Amino acid sequence: MEEGKRTNFEEKIPHYSPKKTGENLKKTLVTFVIIIAAAVLGVGSTYQIREQEQVVLTTLGKAEAVTEPGLHFKIPFIQQVQKVNTTIQGFAIGYNESTNETVASEAIMITSDYNFIDVDFFIEYKVSDPVKAVYASASPERILKNLAQSSIRNVIGSYDVDSVLTTGKNEIQASIKEVLAKQLEKHDIGLTLVNVTIQDSEPPTAEIMEAFKNVETAKQGKETAINNANKYKNEKLPTAEAEADKIIKEAEAFKQERINEATGQVARFNAMYEEYIKNPTITKQRMFYEAMEEVLPDLELIIDSSNGVQKILPLDSFFGTETTNDSEKEGN
């Protein structure tokens, strides 16, 4: 009996099996991985949209806006979610919002009457197209700030300093808002302008005023130099023009004189040539005599043409001095 009881008790005790234990451990690990994957997929397949917020849902490179608030589902690892703040946002131009210190490179501007002025602005905007705000440019806010600075300087440059400091602020704000809105529409970066406000406007610092005075002094010196140059030109130009006119007229008269002289010589030559054709010998003799008169104008000539030989006697002009000296010697 005792042996039989012991045999039944041993049958009730489970026997240890390495193979069965490994299968159980494997099932446990698989179950644990499935639970973790399900948790990850469950968390990654949903997203929450709050009020004043929109989402850009990108599916394999194709983006679309999701605007309804609440819980939404997406395909994990395939669809990407980028949240966009659609509340009214803003930034300062001309001062630092955190420290309230002036940013001179943004604040100092020049007016239409060539005065410097320190003006601070605050620009308000919001996202109107989330997809374009995310993908149209790398930094739409930076683009908006650059456009705002350009528009502000263009508008301020068309007003005088008194308007910017006192009565023209509302008109200036409206003009800047209109110009900037057109620029935003042209660039189409998904942002909409809400408002433009002049926070403060005041004359610049003493250093800038001193620089402005130097500019004005240089400007006046430039105008003085131009006026002096124009005065000198007005004084000298009539004299120079009269001198030039005189020289031109003298040159024209000399030209006409030379033309007339040449024309007369040509006519004289033609007339002599006609006579030469008629009587060559007589013409040659006459020309010879005229030449001698020009060459020896004071010579007394006796022309002897007897015996067919032409003689010129005596040559007093050549020997007058010596003949006189010989007569004086004979008298002595």
KOLFITI-120066 format. One record per residue: x, y, z of N, C-alpha, C in turn; residue in three letters. Coordinates in steps of 0.001 Angstrom, whole numbers, plus 500000, padded with zeros to 6 digits. Layout:
REM residues N
XYZXYZXYZALA...
END
This chain:
REM residues 332
500814498801500000500000500000500000500846501246500000MET501842501262500714502687502461500797503379502717499479GLU503744501662498849504409501854497559503428502399496533GLU502228501951496578501226502464495616500915503913495846GLY500801504314497092500553505736497399501694506594496914LYS502883506156497079504019506961496664504062507114495154ARG503623506117494470503603506193493009502589507211492521THR501450507276493111500425508267492715500884509698493015ASN501553509903494088502032511251494466503069511749493469PHE503931510885493041504942511272492071504340511634490737GLU503220510952490414502579511291489141501974512690489169GLU501532513147490344500920514475490456501942515617490352LYS503231515393490647504270516436490597504704516615489147ILE504651517884488547505078518101487150506570517888487010PRO506933517312485909508341517072485633508931518255484860HIS510154518684485116510862519806484444511272519388483043TYR510882520301482026511227520015480617511848521264480001SER513153521274479608513824522454479007513152522921477718PRO512699522032476923512063522382475645510781523165475871LYS509995522738476798508723523424477074508958524800477674LYS509976524914478490510295526214479110510727527231478048THR511518526841477063511952527749475981510785528208475134GLY509836527348474884508658527736474097507832528780474845GLU507712528568476123506940529542476921507618530920476942ASN508952530896477082509685532177477089509562532894475745LEU509609532124474678509476532711473342508099533339473164LYS507082532655473603505717533201473503505579534483474314LYS506232534512475447506168535705476305506827536911475622THR507991536670475040508684537752474354507888538260473161LEU507316537354472376506509537762471221505324538586471670VAL504695538126472737503534538874473263503948540269473712THR505098540346474377505586541649474851505894542587473669PHE506557542068472628506853542879471441505581543339470769VAL504611542460470671503333542834470041502660543942470825ILE502728543837472132502101544866472970502805546210472772ILE504160546192472761504925547431472565504639548017471180ILE504641547185470139504380547672468780502987548258468675ALA502038547587469313500660548090469279500567549440469972ALA501328549579471077501316550863471788501927551967470948ALA503066551618470307503730552612469461502854552998468282VAL502274551987467648501406552269466501500166553033466926LEU499693552705468090498499553406468569498783554868468837GLY499939555130469458500311556522469724500677557233468427VAL501406556599467516501862557222466282500797557357465222GLY499653556747465420498598556813464409497557557867464727SER497738558601465793496773559649466154497516560944466432THR496812562039466254497348563360466617496189564259466991TYR496492565251467820495477566141468371495664567547467805GLN494579568161467340494588569552466868493828570400467874ILE494504571380468427493878572285469396493271573490468693ARG492557574279469459492011575532468928493156576467468533GLU492923577301467506493934578228466989495180577478466523GLN494951576286465959496055575483465476495595574684464260GLU496469574521463303496193573712462128497372572785461885GLN497130571766461053498149570753460807498369570617459309VAL499644570464458935499998570115457569500322568630457556VAL499464567847456890499628566402456810500273566052455473LEU501468565467455530502231565134454329502216563629454114THR501707563217452959501628561797452617502470561543451374THR503618560908451569504514560585450457504812561823449598LEU505115562946450265505481564173449573504323565069449203GLY503093564632449350501916565445449040501360566020450324LYS501276567357450394500863568041451618499433568546451504ALA498711568478452628497367569032452707497146569574454112GLU496260570556454215495988571180455503494819570494456187ALA494965570268457484493887569728458320493533570820459318VAL492310571326459233491945572521460003490992572242461160THR490281571101461160489291570838462205489973570396463489GLU489680571031464607490283570627465884489753569268466343PRO490526568618467205490125567327467728491157566257467445GLY490734564990467662491610563843467474491526563360466030LEU492690563111465422492742562657464036493697561460463945HIS493508560669462875494334559488462665495228559693461450PHE496381559006461520497311559026460398497994557671460290LYS498611557450459134499327556199458912500748556373459427ILE501146555599460416502503555758460964503574555522459902PRO504656556300460009505836556209459154505570556590457692PHE504346556797457320504007557178455944503514558619455901ILE502697558969456863502175560331456934502904561094458037GLN503324562324457699504031563194458641503138564381459009GLN503217564781460263502367565850460774503237567018461216VAL502892568246460755503556569485461188502488570469461639GLN502550570846462888501546571742463449501930573203463190LYS500917574021462902501118575426462585500240576267463500VAL500846577288464105500108578199464982499373579233464122ASN498061579280464243497264580209463434496787581426464237THR497290581608465441496935582800466206497671584013465636THR497215585190466028497879586416465582499231586523466288ILE500273586667465504501626586786466030502205588128465598GLN503362588485466126503956589770465772505430589839466103GLY506065590878465571507471591130465860507719592635465790PHE508789593056466444509131594480466520510167594834465466ALA510093596065465011511101596633464120511575597947464729ILE512860598028465003513421599241465577513789599110467040GLY513345598046467708513705597838469107513649596347469428TYR514311595958470503514331594580470962513189594377471950ASN512320593410471668511141593200472511511518592765473922GLU512551591969474070512905591447475387513590592489476261SER514450593314475660515203594316476433514677595732476238THR513829595910475231513278597235474899514354598240474496ASN515494597750474041516562598627473582516412598903472092GLU516846600097471686516739600505470284517722599725469418THR517226599273468266518076598642467251518292599694466168VAL519442600363466229519676601541465375519599601197463890ALA520084600022463502520079599659462077518671599544461512SER517687599315462378516295599207461937515517600489462195GLU515858601203463267515038602335463707515363603642462994ALA516647603884462670517039605167462099516641605212460629ILE515863606231460259515397606400458883515549607862458469MET515403608122457174515540609482456646514223609880455985ILE513810611113456230512533611609455712512734612329454381THR511618612770453815511680613425452501512412614758452548SER512431615422453707513151616690453839514562616488454389ASP515095615251454209516486614929454545516790615112456036TYR515830614690456874516055614654458311516076613201458770ASN516910612915459760516941611581460353515920611504461482PHE515346610307461656514343610120462693514408608688463190ILE514087608515464469514100607203465119512645606744465261ASP512260605664464525510873605193464524510844603702464858VAL509926603325465783509740601926466155508368601443465670ASP508329600211465160507091599635464644506843598271465267PHE505574597871465242505213596501465605504307595954464509PHE504691594801463961503991594179462847503232592960463363ILE501929592872463064501106591731463450500687590964462196GLU500723589629462293500388588783461154499836587455461647TYR499302586673460732498866585310461054499026584429459819LYS499005583118460061499145582161458972497787582012458279VAL497767582248456992496537582098456213496508580812455398SER497684580298455050497789579052454290498896578218454924ASP498530577218455754499556576436456454500525575723455517PRO500029575184454419500907574451453499501979575371452934VAL501595576566452476502563577508451933503486578045453024LYS502944578225454231503778578709455330504872577709455674ALA504598576407455462505585575377455780506532575118454621VAL505992575093453378506786574633452245507150575720451229TYR506493576879451241506790577889450215508147578544450410ALA508626578598451657509923579215451936510483578625453216SER511790578795453388512441578251454584512070579040455835ALA511902580364455701511595581208456858510648582326456431SER509340582058456409508390583098455975508386584324456887PRO508639584127458188508664585276459099509817586216458762GLU510981585670458405512121586501458026511831587265456744ARG511180586601455805510800587281454556509845588421454857ILE508863588171455734507908589219456095508614590399456753LEU509585590137457614510298591233458282511103592055457280LYS511762591387456342512524592121455322511601592977454460ASN510454592419454071509491593194453273508951594374454081LEU508729594155455374508217595232456222509225596367456338ALA510495596038456546511522597080456649511629597871455350GLN511578597194454225511654597886452937510458598804452737SER509257598313453021508040599119452844508041600317453782SER508462600119455024508492601204456007509430602319455561ILE510622601961455119511583602979454698511093603733453461ARG510458603036452542509934603718451352508850604722451720ASN507966604336452627506866605239453014507393606393453852VAL508236606114454845508799607182455678509569608174454822ILE510252607685453792511023608564452914510179609500452083GLY508865609298452041507977610178451274507259611205452157SER507529611214453470506920612175454395508009613025455032TYR507622614251455420508580615105456118508632614736457597ASP509628615270458288509878614857459666508731615249460598VAL508081616386460350506981616806461218505801615848461139ASP505517615339459941504405614391459783504689613093460529SER505932612635460470506279611384461149506217611552462664VAL506607612710463161506632612944464606505250613251465175LEU504375613878464399503118614394464978501876613912464226THR501471614657463237500114614523462695499936613424461658THR501009612894461111500843611979459987500958610508460321GLY500935610144461605501176608752461987500109607804461437LYS498853608170461577497787607278461103497862607063459593ASN498096608140458889498214608024457431499432607177457043GLU500527607347457760501734606570457474501488605090457735ILE500835604769458870500519603371459190499659602744458105GLN498646603462457646497760602936456608498510602713455300ALA499403603651454950500178603511453718501111602307453778SER501782602146454928502690601003455083501914599698455009ILE500765599642455646499953598425455638499523598066454217LYS499142599064453438498719598815452057499881598307451198GLU501026598966451322502193598556450528502658597158450926VAL502723596896452224503209595598452702502242594474452337LEU500938594735452396499954593709452023500109593312450556ALA500373594290449700500592593980448280501860593154448080LYS502898593474448846504134592710448745503938591267449209GLN503175591072450299502899589715450774502089588918449760LEU501115589587449162500311588915448142501166588519446944GLU502104589354446598502980589063445467503893587871445757LYS504464587799446972505391586724447309504665585424447672HIS503434585506448167502589584333448403503309583292449273ASP503593583674450532504314582781451447503401582229452534ILE502082582378452396501144581788453346500858582622454571GLY501311583892454601501069584783455734500174585935455315LEU499378586409456276498496587556456043498819588648457050THR498910589881456574499192591015457453497927591404458208LEU498065591588459519496924591986460352496967593477460648VAL498122593972461088498187595391461443499631595870461494ASN499797597185461291501089597861461412500901599033462362VAL501722599087463404501556600125464421502876600837464660THR502823602183464671503992602972465078504025603019466593ILE505028602387467192505144602371468637505669603702469179GLN506657604267468485507263605502468964508027606148467821ASP508111607465467844508908608214466873509490609423467574SER510776609631467402511468610726468079512705611106467298GLU513223612315467540514471612705466867515597611763467268PRO516594611608466403517691610692466713518625611229467784PRO519638610482468120520582610851469170521455612026468734THR522209612559469690523061613723469414524133613390468382ALA524659612178468437525687611801467464525144611821466048GLU523927611299465899523321611278464567522967612689464119ILE522513613522465041522222614907464689523484615622464218MET524605615355464886525869615966464478526265615492463089GLU526078614207462834526374613686461498525459614315460459ALA524197614509460829523258615140459908523672616576459604PHE524142617307460627524615618679460400525806618683459452LYS526685617715459624527834617622458707527379617363457277ASN526366616536457143525820616277455809525224617538455207VAL524481618282456020523883619527455539524959620538455158GLU526012620610455977527111621529455661527767621159454339THR528003619875454150528595619420452887527664619707451712ALA526369619543451942525398619821450883525424621300450499LYS525446622177451514525507623607451230526813623980450538GLN527926623377450967529197623629450299529161623201448836GLY528511622093448581528364621626447204527573622635446375LYS526452623110446926525632624081446201526395625381445970GLU527177625803446975527977627034446813529011626861445698THR529678625728445685530677625479444637530027625450443254ALA528848624856443163528143624814441873527750626211441431ILE527248627024442378526850628395442040528058629225441597ASN529183629069442296530388629804441897530868629380440510ASN530794628102440247531201627608438932530289628160437835ALA528990628186438118528054628734437131528285630233436910ASN528591630949438001528875632374437876530113632601437021LYS531167631831437294532397631961436503532134631627435040TYR531336630617434817531001630234433438530234631361432742LYS529271631954433442528488633028432835529337634269432550ASN530376634478433373531254635615433133532199635369431964GLU532737634202431863533754633899430854533166633438429517LYS532009632885429562531464632315428330531203633355427249LEU530579634528427554530369635518426477531690635987425854PRO532718636243426710534012636670426174534620635603425278THR534549634376425738535097633273424939534331633106423633ALA533010633248423701532206633118422485532527634250421502GLU532703635494422037533044636626421170534419636424420535ALA535381635953421337536717635692420813536687634612419737GLU535899633572420017535787632496419031535124633001417751ALA534101633842417909533428634396416737534376635293415931ASP535198636085416656536165636948415985537175636115415184LYS537683635064415829538664634211415141538047633563413904ILE536806633119414041536130632481412903535942633467411753ILE535528634709412097535314635702411051536629636088410376LYS537704636243411171539006636554410576539469635422409665GLU539244634203410115539629633062409280538828633032407979ALA537540633333408077536713633368406871537141634490405922GLU537473635669406515537937636779405683539262636438405005ALA540166635833405775541451635439405194541249634397404097PHE540339633499404352540039632480403341539504633130402070LYS538588634093402229538013634747401055539061635578400316GLN539946636194401126541015636977400508541931636090399668GLU542306634972400221543162634052399487542462633500398254ARG541164633260398393540403632769397225540374633824396131ILE540103635087396539540054636172395553541421636379394893ASN542474636314395719543816636480395176544151635367394184GLU543810634158394568544069633033393672543235633147392399ALA542000633599392550541140633766391371541712634830390443THR542210635953391028542814637001390212544065636517389494GLY544891635759390200546104635242389572545766634282388430GLN544755633499388657544330632584387583543843633364386373VAL543026634421386629542511635235385524543668635939384804ALA544630636461385600545792637132384993546606636150384161ARG546806634954384689547564633957383945546861633583382645PHE545544633420382752544783633070381540544888634170380482ASN544799635450380966544903636560380016546294636606379383ALA547324636424380213548676636413379667548879635249378706MET548275634123379042548435632965378172547792633217376808TYR546640633895376838545984634211375564546870635132374722GLU547487636116375393548389637013374669549632636275374185GLU550090635368375008551259634592374638550993633759373389TYR549817633208373331549458632419372144549505633303370888ILE549039634528371043548997635430369892550416635902369528LYS551210636398370463552548636938370215553503636386371268ASN554045635234371080554921634634372099556142635469372417PRO556816636011371390558069636728371624557846638008372403THR556866638790371986556573640055372681556149639787374117ILE555371638781374287554896638452375633556047638059376531THR556992637277376002558153636883376782558972638097377188LYS559177639030376226559953640224376546559268641054377637GLN557979641225377469557248642018378465557330641362379840ARG557202640078379878557301639363381149558693639504381737MET559695639511380875561070639684381331561267641060381959PHE560784642070381263560912643441381787560161643602383116TYR558990643033383191558224643155384436558941642438385570GLU559541641317385256560292640593386279561488641393386739ALA562191642032385809563333642848386169562922644029387023MET561793644613386719561307645729387540561023645289388974GLU560540644080389115560259643588390460561535643223391185GLU562493642629390453563734642200391093564646643386391366VAL564775644320390380565640645483390522564811646761390335LEU564040647095391365563108648221391173563797649569391055PRO565016649773391622565683651079391606566785651164390549ASP566925650158389739568000650151388734567585650978387515LEU568501651902387113568254652683385892568804651915384705GLU567948651622383752568300650763382622568245651553381306LEU569208651254380469569173651731379076569230650494378205ILE568170650268377491568066649063376676568442649404375247ILE569458648751374754569959648964373392569711647691372605ASP568852647824371604568503646643370784569073646767369373SER570086647632369196570666647786367856571484646573367479SER571591646371366240572366645246365687571799643887366098ASN570519643903366469569875642631366819570315642058368144GLY571112642820368914571569642336370228571028643280371285VAL570403642712372240569789643510373306570800643720374411GLN571022645004374794571965645335375844571288646192376902LYS571737646003378169571214646808379280572404647595379815ILE572381648931379632573505649786380043572953651050380683LEU573732651719381576574845651148382358574287650490383631PRO575117649831384389574677649193385650575034650116386815LEU574428651296386871574754652286387897574458651781389312ASP573368650996389425572986650549390777574049649672391394SER574843648980390501575865648085391039577183648815391275PHE577490649849390456578807650489390525578723651972390885PHE577542652436391342577378653862391635578314654320392738GLY578486653526393745579325653916394880580783653999394455THR581265653014393702582654653000393256582923654126392259GLU581970654427391336582142655497390370582263656847391070THR581436657012392084581490658266392862582842658409393543THR583334657339394089584625657397394779585758657710393794ASN585727657129392584586737657406391584586719658875391143ASP585502659440390989585382660878390564585958661767391647SER585709661407392901586227662254393981587761662203394002GLU588301660950393697589771660844393672590368661690392540LYS589733661680391361590253662472390251590188663953390547GLU589126664383391224588997665811391571590098666224392537GLY590463665306393426591525665630394362592864665676393662ASN
END
